Amino acid sequence: MIRAVLFDLDGTLAHTAPDLGHALNRQRVARGLSPLPLEIIRTEASAGARGLLGLGFNIKPGDTDYDAMRAEFLDFYEERLCHDTALFPGVMELLEELDTRGLPWGIVTNKPARFTIPLLQELGLSNRTACIVSGGDTAHSKPYPDPLLKASGAMAIAPAECIYLGDDMRDVQASLAAGMEPIIAKYGYLGSVSAPESWGAKYLIDRPEELLSYL
């Protein structure tokens, strides 16, 4: 029996790629580079600063300029956190149906609380969630199970009684490691590593409201 639903944030509940992309393109333009189109940025948006800086500048953690570029990117993103960001179509209706059924739901994201909390306030969700676990709230982030286990503990619901909906391979890996049922949001960003059908989840959905058929 499923007693709770947990959601990833970027690419699952909210379409955050436009504002993340704005921060990246602001950096590119400042360095004489042309902006990248949203459809290219979208595939790396779930990977946060690491993925987007790799896309925009071919740099990675440990490279000489990475830490400074990451700090600049995050500052730019914070300045325009919820300008073009919005919930995906069907998400609000799904959350309202979960509320109607009395099923608690929460958010587990690798996004730092510095951004997660104000963004959820802007989206009108912060006072409705049963729990919010952000990047940095546990010793290890997804794909480790720690954030999902923290969320299930906060709700006092066993991991096996939770569904986790996400749009990235690390979401599936974390779910399976935590003993939760992963479901893949195929409408999300999905990354560019491999086909989502190969990630190990039994269920994939094309629209948020399809989640209801698994409850």
C-alpha positions in Angstrom: 0.0 0.0 0.0 1.3 3.5 -0.9 0.8 5.9 1.9 2.9 8.9 0.7 4.4 10.4 -2.5 7.7 12.2 -2.7 8.8 14.4 -5.6 12.0 15.6 -7.1 11.8 19.4 -7.8 13.6 20.5 -10.9 12.2 18.8 -14.0 9.5 16.9 -12.0 7.4 19.4 -10.2 8.7 22.6 -11.7 10.0 23.7 -15.0 13.1 25.6 -13.7 15.2 25.3 -16.8 14.4 28.8 -18.2 15.7 30.6 -15.1 18.7 28.2 -14.7 19.5 28.8 -18.3 19.3 32.5 -17.9 22.0 32.4 -15.3 24.2 30.2 -17.5 23.7 32.4 -20.6 24.4 35.5 -18.6 27.8 34.0 -17.8 28.3 33.0 -21.5 27.4 36.4 -22.9 29.7 38.1 -20.3 32.6 36.0 -21.8 31.8 36.7 -25.4 29.9 33.5 -26.1 26.5 33.2 -27.7 23.5 32.1 -25.5 22.5 28.4 -25.6 18.9 27.6 -26.7 16.6 26.3 -24.0 16.1 22.9 -25.6 19.8 22.2 -25.1 19.9 23.6 -21.6 16.9 21.6 -20.6 18.6 18.2 -20.8 21.2 19.2 -18.2 19.0 21.3 -15.9 18.4 18.5 -13.4 22.1 18.2 -12.9 22.2 21.8 -11.5 25.3 23.9 -11.5 27.7 21.0 -12.2 25.8 19.9 -15.3 25.1 23.3 -16.6 28.6 24.6 -16.2 29.9 21.4 -17.9 27.5 22.1 -20.8 28.2 25.8 -21.1 32.0 25.9 -20.4 33.2 22.3 -20.5 34.5 22.5 -16.9 34.0 20.2 -14.0 34.6 20.2 -10.2 38.3 20.3 -9.6 39.1 22.4 -12.6 40.9 25.7 -11.8 38.0 28.1 -12.5 35.1 25.8 -11.4 34.5 27.0 -7.9 34.4 30.7 -8.9 32.2 30.0 -11.9 29.8 28.0 -9.7 29.6 30.7 -7.2 28.9 33.3 -9.9 26.3 31.0 -11.5 24.4 30.5 -8.2 24.4 34.2 -7.5 23.0 35.0 -10.9 20.4 32.3 -10.4 19.4 33.6 -7.0 18.7 37.0 -8.5 16.2 35.5 -10.9 14.9 32.5 -9.1 11.3 32.4 -10.2 10.9 34.7 -13.2 10.0 32.1 -15.8 9.8 29.1 -13.6 6.4 27.4 -13.3 4.8 24.1 -12.3 4.5 21.6 -15.1 1.0 21.3 -16.5 -1.0 19.0 -14.4 1.1 19.2 -11.3 -1.2 21.4 -9.3 -4.2 19.2 -10.1 -2.2 16.1 -9.0 -1.2 17.8 -5.7 -4.8 18.8 -5.1 -6.0 15.3 -5.7 -3.4 13.9 -3.2 -4.6 16.4 -0.7 -8.2 15.4 -1.3 -7.3 11.7 -0.7 -5.4 12.6 2.4 -2.1 11.3 1.1 0.9 13.3 2.4 3.5 14.4 -0.2 6.9 15.9 0.1 9.9 17.2 -1.9 13.3 15.7 -2.0 15.8 17.6 -4.1 19.6 18.1 -4.5 18.9 21.8 -4.9 20.4 23.6 -1.9 17.9 25.0 0.6 19.1 28.5 -0.3 17.1 28.1 -3.5 14.6 25.4 -2.6 12.7 27.2 0.2 12.2 30.6 -1.5 11.3 28.9 -4.8 8.6 26.7 -3.1 7.3 29.9 -1.4 7.1 31.6 -4.8 5.2 28.6 -6.2 2.8 28.5 -3.3 3.8 25.0 -2.2 6.0 25.6 1.0 3.1 25.4 3.4 1.4 22.4 1.8 4.3 19.8 1.9 4.6 17.1 4.5 8.4 17.4 4.3 11.1 19.2 2.3 14.6 17.8 2.1 17.1 19.9 0.2 20.7 19.3 -0.9 23.0 19.6 2.1 20.3 18.4 4.6 21.9 15.0 4.7 25.6 13.8 4.6 25.1 12.5 1.1 22.7 13.6 -1.7 21.0 11.6 -4.4 21.9 9.0 -5.8 22.5 8.0 -2.2 19.3 7.1 -0.3 20.0 9.4 2.6 17.6 12.2 1.6 14.7 9.9 0.8 15.2 8.1 4.1 15.2 11.4 5.9 11.9 12.3 4.2 10.2 9.1 5.0 11.4 9.4 8.6 10.1 12.9 8.9 6.7 11.6 7.7 6.9 8.5 9.9 6.0 6.4 6.9 8.1 3.3 5.9 10.1 3.7 2.7 8.3 0.7 1.1 5.1 2.6 1.5 6.4 5.6 -0.5 6.6 6.4 -4.2 9.3 8.7 -5.5 8.7 10.6 -8.8 11.8 12.0 -10.5 13.3 12.7 -13.9 16.9 11.7 -13.5 18.8 8.4 -13.2 20.0 9.4 -9.8 16.4 9.6 -8.6 15.8 6.0 -9.6 19.1 4.9 -8.0 18.3 6.7 -4.7 14.7 5.3 -4.7 15.9 1.7 -5.1 18.6 2.1 -2.5 16.1 3.5 -0.1 13.6 0.7 -0.7 11.1 3.0 -2.4 9.2 2.5 -5.7 10.7 4.8 -8.3 8.5 6.3 -11.1 10.1 8.3 -13.9 8.6 11.6 -15.1 9.2 11.2 -18.8 7.9 14.8 -19.3 10.9 16.0 -17.3 14.5 16.8 -18.3 15.9 13.2 -18.3 19.5 14.2 -18.9 21.6 12.8 -21.8 23.3 9.8 -20.2 21.0 7.0 -21.3 17.4 6.2 -22.1 15.2 6.4 -19.0 13.8 2.9 -19.8 17.2 1.5 -18.9 17.4 3.1 -15.4 15.7 0.2 -13.5 12.3 1.7 -12.8 9.2 -0.4 -13.6 7.0 2.6 -14.2 7.3 5.7 -16.4 4.6 8.4 -16.9 4.1 10.9 -19.6 1.9 13.3 -17.6 1.8 14.1 -13.8 -1.7 12.9 -13.4 -0.8 9.4 -14.5 0.8 9.0 -11.1 -2.6 8.5 -9.6 -3.0 5.1 -11.3 -0.2 3.8 -9.1 -1.7 4.8 -5.8 
